[in-house]
Amino acid sequence: MYPRIRNLREDNDLTQEDLAKFLNISQTTYSRYESGALDIPSQSLIKLAKYYSTSIDYLLGLTNSDKTYPKNSNKDN
């Protein structure tokens, strides 16, 4: 279900353990994210999108553009 997070991890020569430590979760939980057995919480998606400099839409397969969105200059957000 989430092949892009696996592909990004592998393209960056990272292990599931590396990303699990980054997200403060177990390697097993991260593995379940990649396989789609467990939905990824929004805060983890945000962290992954920032880490890879891409959008959450790209991670979820909603767009094929791996470009990040421009930062919002509105300080109320």
C-alpha positions in Angstrom: 0.0 0.0 0.0 2.9 2.4 0.7 5.5 1.4 -1.8 6.9 4.9 -2.1 8.1 5.0 1.5 9.9 1.7 0.8 11.4 3.0 -2.5 12.5 6.3 -0.9 14.1 4.4 2.0 16.0 2.0 -0.4 17.0 4.9 -2.8 18.6 6.6 0.2 20.4 3.5 1.4 18.5 3.4 4.7 17.2 0.5 6.7 13.8 0.1 8.3 15.7 0.3 11.6 17.1 3.7 10.6 13.6 5.1 9.8 12.1 3.5 12.9 14.6 5.2 15.1 13.9 8.5 13.3 10.2 8.1 14.0 10.6 6.7 17.5 8.9 3.5 16.7 9.9 -0.2 16.5 11.3 -1.7 13.3 8.3 -4.0 13.2 5.9 -1.1 13.3 7.8 0.6 10.4 7.7 -2.6 8.5 3.9 -2.8 8.9 3.7 0.8 7.5 5.6 -0.2 4.4 3.5 -3.3 3.8 0.2 -1.4 4.4 -0.7 -3.6 7.4 -0.8 -0.5 9.5 -1.9 3.0 8.6 0.8 5.6 9.0 -0.2 8.3 11.5 -0.3 11.8 10.2 2.6 13.1 12.3 4.8 10.3 11.0 3.8 11.2 7.4 4.7 14.8 8.0 8.1 13.8 9.4 8.8 11.5 6.5 7.7 14.1 3.9 10.0 16.7 5.5 12.8 14.2 5.8 12.6 13.3 2.1 11.7 16.8 1.0 8.6 15.7 -0.7 4.8 16.0 -0.2 2.5 13.7 1.8 0.5 13.4 -1.4 3.5 11.9 -3.1 4.1 9.5 -0.2 0.5 8.3 -0.4 0.5 8.0 -4.2 -1.9 10.8 -4.8 0.5 12.6 -7.2 3.5 11.5 -9.2 5.3 14.8 -8.5 7.9 14.2 -5.8 8.4 18.0 -5.4 7.6 19.5 -2.0 4.9 22.2 -1.7 6.1 25.8 -1.1 6.2 26.8 2.5 3.2 28.8 3.7 4.3 32.3 4.7 1.1 32.8 6.8 2.4 32.5 10.4 -1.1 31.6 11.7 -0.8 28.1 10.2 
